[in-house]
Amino acid sequence: MKAATYVSAGVLELTEKEKPHVVKPTDAVVRMVKSTICGTDLHILGGDVPACKPGTTLGHEAIGIVEEVGDAVSNFKVGDKVIVSCVTACNTCYYCKHQLPSHCEDGGWILGHLIEGTQAEYIHIPHADGSLYHAPESVDDEALVMLSDILPTSYEIGVLPSHVKPGDTVCIVGAGPIGLAALLTVQFFSPSRIIMVDLSESRLEASKGFGATDTIVSTTTEEVRDKVLELTDGRGVDIVFECVGYPATFDICQNVVAVGGHIANVGVHGKPVDFNLQDLWIKNITLNTGLVNANTTDMLLEVLKSGKIDATKLITHHFKLSEIDEAYKVFKNAEENHTLKVIIENDLS
């Protein structure tokens, strides 16, 4: 089969690999129908995730058709259409039982990271019963792909731990796909103001269609802070989401948060940041970090079924698996190409 392979820093190739098969009774093999590219994949290609070794198939988001199941798989059968979660969960270890499957002792975020990922014709899924979800025909396939990662990530790591209340002011630093997903899901709690900050004017413009009330083109930390203070009567924001994963964007967050506010770090960081604890300790702020557990996927699927969220709005480009190299170029150069999420369709199987 063909698979999008991380060859070395900055190099991705569509290579020939052996088709996967069931190894353990709890395994499944899924034929990929549609996948996508995540900002984390770009971090891997940039060398920010050293645990991912050259030769690994990238990708941790997909929908597909079950091709094979092990004898111990009880919730899925051959022919089922499924959502592939970015988190592999055994459902029996210490962390899974404590609602932290992201740290599953035999799973967690391993697809496209520690094991072969989803940007391939076929995907090997360990612990299928805890790592797949049935894909309803009533929801658009491409919307379902957004349930693999960005919708639960934005909700679980950004929105829920921030305890957003009606009337709160929110700032989202990063208007990429994960920031826009946070913009969609934070509106469940009716904040009064949602300020988007980004370098890309096209993404900021797109964010207005997702519900942003204000946008700020990211310049220096001081200039962004001053604009946020102007919009919030000098107080700063109640909630700020870091959705990029760079020291400069984290610095913006700690400079715009209000007294009693909350910083939610959603971005994937590959470099150290300066944490201004000497200034923040007295402000009664809270901060959370985290890796998605995907334990809200069922709930978010019900939201998609209801039509309350149109996740297809996140998708701007479509490619075939045979065009994966071009898809990465377009996704990486988001400003030039006005790119949000891309869909990769398996045209080879």
N, C-alpha and C positions, 0 to 999 in steps of 0.2 A: 504494500500500500504506500501511498504518498503521505508525507507528514512535514509540517513546517518546523524546521529544526534550528535551534540555537547553535550555531557553529562556533562563534567566538564573539568577542565584544564588537557590536555593530554589524554582525553578519548573520543573516537568516537565509536558509535555503530550503527549498522543497525537495526532500530527499526520499529515497526508497527505503522502507523499513518492513520488517515482518509483521503481518497482520496479527493482532493480539488474540488470545484465546483464554478461556476460563482456566485459572490455575488453582484457585481455592473454591470450595463449595459456596462461599458467600459472594463470589465475583459475578459480574455481568460484562458482556461486550456489547457496545452500542455503536451502530452505524451513524456517524455524524450526518445530520441534515443541514443545520445552520449553526455557525459559531460566530464569535466576534473577537475583537482585539481589545485588551484592557491596558490602561496606563501602566499597570504593573508589568506587563509584557515589555513595554518600552524601558522600564527600570532594569529588567533582566538583561535586555540587549545592551543597555548602557553599562553593565557591569556592577549595578548597585545591589544585586542579590546573589552573593557568591555561593550560596547553598545550591543554586541552580547550576548544574554542570553543563559544559558544552556537550552537544549531542542529544539534549533533551528536546522533545516535542513540546512546543509552547501551547498556551491556552488553557483556561479553566472555566469556560462558559460555553454552553451548547444546548441544543435540543437534538434528539435523535430517535432512532428506532432500535429497540432491543433485538439483538441478533442471536444471543446465546446467554443462558443463565446457569449458574451452579445449582447443585441439588439443594442447597440450604436457602436459596432465595425464595421468599414466600410472597412478596408483594408485587412482583413483576414477572411477566412471561414474554416469550418471544413474540415480536410483533407490536408490543406496546410502544406508544410514543411517549417519550420521557423528557423532563428537564434534568440536565446534569448540573448538580450543585457544585459550586467552587470548593465546598467543604466536604471532605470524606469523613463519615462518622460511623464508628462501629456500634454505637448505642449501648455498649456494655462496660467500657472502661471507666475509671475514676472521673475523668474530665467530662465525658459524655453524660454521665449520671449527674454531674453538677452543672449541666447546661452550658458547658464550654467545649462543644465538639471541635471548635477551631484548634484545640490542643489535644484532640483525640490521640491516644497513645499508639494507635495504628492507623492514623489518618491525619485529619486537619487539612490545611491548605497544602496538598501534595501534588495535585494535578498541574502539569506544566511548570512545576517547581522542583519537586523531588522525584516525581515519576512522569511518565509520558502524558502529555496533555491532550486537549480537545481539538486542536487545529490539525486534524488528520482525518483520513477516511473512516477509521475505526478507533474506538476509545476503550481501553481496559478500565473498568470501574470496580475497585475493591469495595467491599461492604455495600453492595447495591441497595439493600433495603433501607440503609440510613443515608444514602448519597444520591438517590434519584427521586423524582416526583412525577406523578402522572400528569401528562400534558393534555388539558381539555381541548376539544375541537372548537369550543366557543370563543377561545382567545387566539388572537393572531400569533402565528409562530414567532414572528420577530419580537413581539412584545414579551413572549415567554422567555426568549434568550436573555432579556434584561433581568429576569428573576434569578439567573444563575449567580449573579454577583452584585451588580451596582445598586439595584433597588434594596436588597437586604443590607448591604454594607452601609449605604447612606442612612438607612433607617435605624439600624442597630448600633452603629458606631457614632453617628452624628446626632440623630434626632432623639432617640429614646433616652440615652444617658444625660442629655442636656435638660430634660424635664421642661421642655418648651410649654409655655402657658399662653392662652389667648391674650393678645395685646402685647406680647414681648416683641422686642426689636432683635432682628437676626441679621448677621453678616456672614456671607459664604465667600470665602477666599478661594477662587478657582472655579471658573464657569465651564470646566470640561464636563465630560459625561457624569462623573461621580458627583460633582458640584450641582449639576442640573438635576440629578436624581435626588439629591438632598433637598433641592428647591421644591421638587414635586412632593416629597414625603413630609417635609416640615409643615406644609400647608394643612395637614390633617389637624393641626393644633391652633390654627388661626392666628399666627403672629400678625402684628399691626404693620410691620415694615420688614422687608427682606432686601438687603443691600448685597448686590453681587460685585465682586472685585476680580478683575482679570486683566491680563495684558492684551487679550484679543478683543478688539472692538466688535468683530462679527459674532463671537460667542456671547458677549454682553448684550448685543442686540437680540440674539436668539433667546436669551434668558428672560427678556420682557414678555415673550409669548408663553413662557412657563410660569409666570406669576411674580417675577421680580418687580419691586416697586421703585428701586433706584439702582443705578449702576455707576461704578467708579473704575476708570482705566488705571491699572496699577502702575505707579511710578515709584517714588521713594516711600519708605515706611512713614515718614513724617507727613508727606502730602496726603497719603491715604488716611492717616489718623485724623488730620485736620478736617478732611471732607466728611469723615464719619462723625466727628464731634459736631460739625455744623448741622448734620442731618438729625442728630439726637439731642439737641439742646445742651451740648457740652458734656453729656454723660457717658457716651460710648454705648456699645450694644450689650444687650442682656446675654445673647448667645452668639458665639462665633465659631464657624466650622473651618478647619484647615483641610482643604481638599486637593492639595497639590503634592506636598511631600518635599519641599525645599526649605532651607534655613530662612530665606528671605520672606517666604509666605507665612511661616510660623511666626516670624518677628512681627509681621503685620497684625496677626491675631492677638499677640500679647500686648500690643499697643492700642488696640481698639476696644478691648473688653472693658465693660463698666464695673464699678464697684458691685460686688455681689454677683458678678456674671460668671459665665461658663465657657471654657474653651474645649471644643471637641476635635481631637486630632484624628482625621479620617485618612489623610494622605499616607503614602508609603515613603518612609525616610531612609535614604541610603547614606546620609552624612550627618555629623553631629550638628546640633543647633545650640544657640545661646539661649538659656532659659533665665529670664530676668527675675529670679526669685526675690532678689533684694528689693524690687519694686512691687512685686505682686503679692507677697505674703500678707501685707497689710490691707489689701483690697477685698479680702474674703471671696476670692475666686475659687472655682473648682476646675479641674482639668481631667479629661479622660482620654485614654488611647485604647486601641483594641484591634483585633482581627475578627472579621465577621464570623458569626456562628451559624448563620443561615437558619436559625430556629424561628424566624418570622416568615419564612417562605410561604407556608400554607396561608397565613393571614393575608400576605400581600397578593397571593394568587386570587383570593376572594375579592380583593379590591379591584384587581384587573378584570375579573369576571363582571363586576358591577358597573364597569365603565367609568368609575370615579377618576381613574388615571389612564391617560393614553400614553403608554410607554413607547409606542412607535414614533412619537415626536422626537425621541432621542436619536433616531437613526437618520443619517444623512447620505450614506453611500452604500453601494452593494458591489460585491466582488465574488468571483468564483474561487474555490480552493486553489485551482491552477493559477490564479492571479495573486496569490498571497503576498508575494514580494511587493507588488504595486500597492496592495491594500495597506501594508505597513508604511510605505512611503507617504501615502495620502493621510493616514492617521497621524503619523509623526509630524507632518507639516500642516497642522490643523488650521492655523491662521490663514495660510496661503490658499488652502482648499475648502475653507469653511466647514471643517469636519467636526462632527460630534461622534456618534458611534457608527461603526461600519459593520455590515453583515457579510459573513463569509459562507457561501453556499457550496455544499459538496457536489461538484459536477463530475466527480471521478468514479463514484460508486453508484 
